[in-house]
Amino acid sequence: MSDNHYLHAGPYDFAPTAEVGEDSARNEVDLLVEAIRHHDRQYYVLDAPSISDGGYDRLFARLRELERAFPELRRDDSPTGRVAGGLLESLPEVQHLAPMLSLDSSGDNDRVLEFDDRARRALGLDELIYVAEPKFDGISIEIVFEDGVYARAATRGDGYAGEQVTEQVRTIKSLPLSLTPTVTATLPAVLAVRGEILMPLEGFHAMNRGRVERDEEPFANPRNATAGAIRQLDAAAAASRPLDVFFYEVLAVEGAPLPATHWETMEWLRDLGLKVERQVERCAGIEEAIAYHDSLEAQRDDLPYEIDGVVIKVDDRQQQLELGFRSRNPRWAFAHKFAPREEVTRIEDIALQVGRTGIIAPVALLAPVEVGGVTISRASLHNYDQVRAKDIRPGDSVRVHRAGDVIPYVVERVDDRPESARPAPFEMPTTCPVCGSNVERDGAYFVCTGGILCGAQVNGAIEHWASRSALDIEGLGGKTVRQLTEAGLVTDSVADLYRLTKEQLLPLDLFGDLKADKLVEAIAASRETSLARLVYAFGIRHVGEHVAVVLANEFGDMRTLMAADEERLIAVHEVGPRVAHNVREFFGQERNRVVVEQLLELGMNPQVERSETPAIFAGDKFVVTGSLERFSRKSIGELLADLGARVTSSVSSKTDYVVVGENPGSKATKAEGLGVPVLTEDEFIALLAERGHTLEN
Ligand code: IVH
C-alpha cells in the first residue's frame, strides 16, 4: 500500500493518456481507486483530511480520464460512480438477506426495567452487559457488500423486502464503496449490514434555506428530507443532498466469523471502514444504560443530527441467540425513547402578532399540549404563504413540533373534516391589528406601515435605537423603555428622548437621582455619532449595519440621503431594489422626515467616518472557521469589515470565501460541496497581498 504515491499529497506526474498502455492503465486505475478511497475515508469517516482539495480533484480527474479512455477498466467500486447517477423508471423490490425487524419501545423507565427483568430471568443471570447507543431518527437501510465491494442497498420496506436504492445510496460520501481489509480479520464474502441514513442538521437547514430562496417548499424535518433524497429516481438528485450513514447491526455474514459481542462487532465494522457512532457505551447493568439515556437526552439539542432515543442491546451474541424473538421484535434489544418532539393538537384560533419591525406574523393558538416535556399553547405558522400552502384554518387538527432551540411550529394539518365543516381559508388583514395603519406586502411578509406610531413597534424601535450597534445609549433597555412609553414621556418619536429632563424621570419607579442623571447624560452623548449608526438606528427594513455603512459612505450626510430617489439609491453598489424601495419609503413619509429634522435641531450631529482602507472585498461574504494563527476571531472580523467584507457564521451558496484554520470542521466540507473557495490562512494572506493590502508586522 505504501508504494502507492497517490496516497501522498502530490504533486503528481501523469503520463499523457494517449501514451498509456492498457496494463499500466489498469495498474494506475487500481492505485487511483485505492488512493481516493483512502482520502475519502480520511475526510468523510475520520474527519482528518489527508490531501488538499486541488490534489484530490486532480486524482479524480485523472481516474475519469483513464476510465473514459479504457471503459473496460472501470471498476464497480469506482468513486466516479458516485456522481454519475442514472435515472430509474421506478424502484425495484429486493428481498433482504435477513429480516429487518423492529424494536419494542417506550419512553417509560419502568418498561425498560421490565425488559431487563425478563431478559435476566430468561437467562438466569443477576446482571447483563448492555451496549447503549443513539437511536438515529433517519431511514433504516440494508447495505450488502460482496467480496468487500459495495453491491446494493435497500430500504426496510415491510421488513422482508424493500426498495432497491443502490445508486442513490452510492452517492453518500461517508459510505465506503469497498471495505478496508483488516490485519486481524478476513474480508467476508458477503456482508449485509443495517444502518441509518440521515441528514445532519447543519446541511438540512442550509438545504431548506436554499429551497426557501428558490421558492420551493422546505422539508418539515431531516427525516423527510432524507427519505425524499433516497427515493429519488434520479440518483444525481440524491447526490446533491448532504446525507450521512451510520451502521449498527450485522444482518448476515458469510465467509468470516462474527465477533462474540455486539461491542466488538461494532469495532470490527469500524475497522472495515464503515461509519459507526463513537458516542456509545458498554454498560454493566440496566441502571447504567438508563443513565446513558438521560445524559444523551440532555445533550440532544447539541448533537449534529436528530436522534429520538437510545437503543439498549444485550452485548453477548450467545445470550442474544438464547433470548431470540417475540413476533417481530428481538427480546435482546429495547428502544428507550426520548420525550416526543411532535404532537397532534387542535388550532383554536389564528392570532396576528406584530413584531418590532412591523412584520405581522400569523400565530396558531393551540389546545394546550405537552411536547418534549413542555406544555405549549402557541406555535408559529411562519407566514401567510405557509398557512395557505398547508391550508390551515381554525378548528383544524395539526402536528406541532418543538425542539430545544426552535420556537414551536406547526408542521402540517392532519385534519380530515369535510370542507363544509371548516371556516373560510385564512386571510391576512389589510390594516394593522394594533394601530390600524395600512399593511403592505414585502415578499413573504406582511408589514405594518405604522412604524414607530404603532404600539407594537414603539418599544422595540426605541430599544433598537439605543442598542449597542445603533446609538449605544447605556441604561435604556427594555424595562426602562417600557416605563418611558407607559408614562407618556416618549410617545411617537425618538426625538422625544432628546427632550427628556431629569425632573420628568425622577417620579418613575426605576429612577433614582443617579440613574436619572446618567440616562439624560447618555442620551445627550448619543448625539455625537456616526451617520452609519444613525441610519441603522432608524430600523428601516433590510437596512442592517453593513448597508447603513454603505449608505453613509455614499451620501455623506442625512439630508442628501433623505432626498435620494429610488433610482439614485439603486445605483449604489450593494444596494438592491428592496433596500432602495424601503429607504425611499421610509424617508418618503412626511412624519419620518419631520422626526429627522427634529433630531437635527435637537443637536444630533452625525459624522461620516471614512475608512482609510480601500474596500478591496466590497460586498464579499466571508466565513471563518477553525482556529487561526495570526488572527483572533475578533481581529479578522474587524479587518474584513474594514476591507468592505461581511463575515457571516454559516456557509451558503452566497458565501464568497471560507477561511479555514486548524480543526476546521464541517463548514469547510460544506463549502467544498457548494464550490465555495476555501482558503488556508496563508492563502488568505496571499490574497490580501495580491489585492494590495499588506499586514503590519
Ligand atoms: S437495532 C433488530 N440500533 O430504530 C434490531 N435500530 O424499530 C434492529 N434505529 O427501524 C434495530 N438507531 O431503523 C437499532 N442504533 C440503532 C438504531 C436503530 C435507529 C431504528 C431502526 C429501526 C427502528 C426501531
Boltz pocket constraint, residues with backbone or C-beta under 6 A from the ligand:
constraints:
  - pocket:
      binder: B
      contacts: [[A, 100], [A, 101], [A, 102], [A, 103], [A, 133], [A, 134], [A, 135], [A, 136], [A, 137], [A, 138], [A, 139], [A, 140], [A, 141], [A, 195], [A, 196], [A, 248], [A, 249], [A, 311], [A, 330], [A, 333], [A, 335]]
      max_distance: 6.0
